[in-house]
Amino acid sequence: MCGGSTDADKTFVFPAATVRMPDCTFCGCPVEAHDPVFVSDSPDEDPTAQFCNYGCLAAHIDEAGLATGTACEWSPGQ
């Protein structure tokens, strides 16, 4: 993976029909009232977080700085 990430850094997204969790990890709203997204650290584990939709997931990623330092290295001289 780009940026030196390892398999341990991956997050897996599950279809909403496969799991049931009550509240959004980001905003606290009931996820079942929206278009939920469930995530896990492993494809074989139960979800570790849930979000109303991709908007809440994206806001969570931004607020927690989860994408910081994960991009490939680049400089203008390349």
C-alpha positions, 0 to 999 in steps of 0.5 A, spaced: 500 500 500 502 507 498 505 511 504 508 505 507 501 502 510 501 495 512 495 490 512 494 492 520 492 499 517 486 497 513 479 498 515 473 494 512 466 496 510 460 492 511 454 492 507 448 495 512 444 488 511 449 484 515 450 488 522 445 492 526 448 497 531 444 503 534 448 509 534 453 513 529 460 513 532 461 520 529 454 524 531 450 519 535 444 518 531 441 512 530 444 509 524 438 505 521 434 511 520 439 513 515 444 509 509 449 506 514 456 504 513 459 499 518 467 498 519 472 493 522 479 492 523 478 485 520 474 482 514 473 476 519 471 481 525 464 484 527 464 491 526 468 496 530 464 502 528 458 505 525 456 511 521 449 514 518 452 514 511 459 516 508 458 523 510 459 522 517 465 517 516 468 522 512 467 527 517 470 522 522 476 521 518 477 528 518 476 530 525 480 524 527 486 526 522 486 518 520 488 520 513 494 524 516 501 521 513 498 516 509 499 519 502 505 517 498 511 522 498 511 527 493 515 533 491 515 538 486 521 536 483 519 529 481 
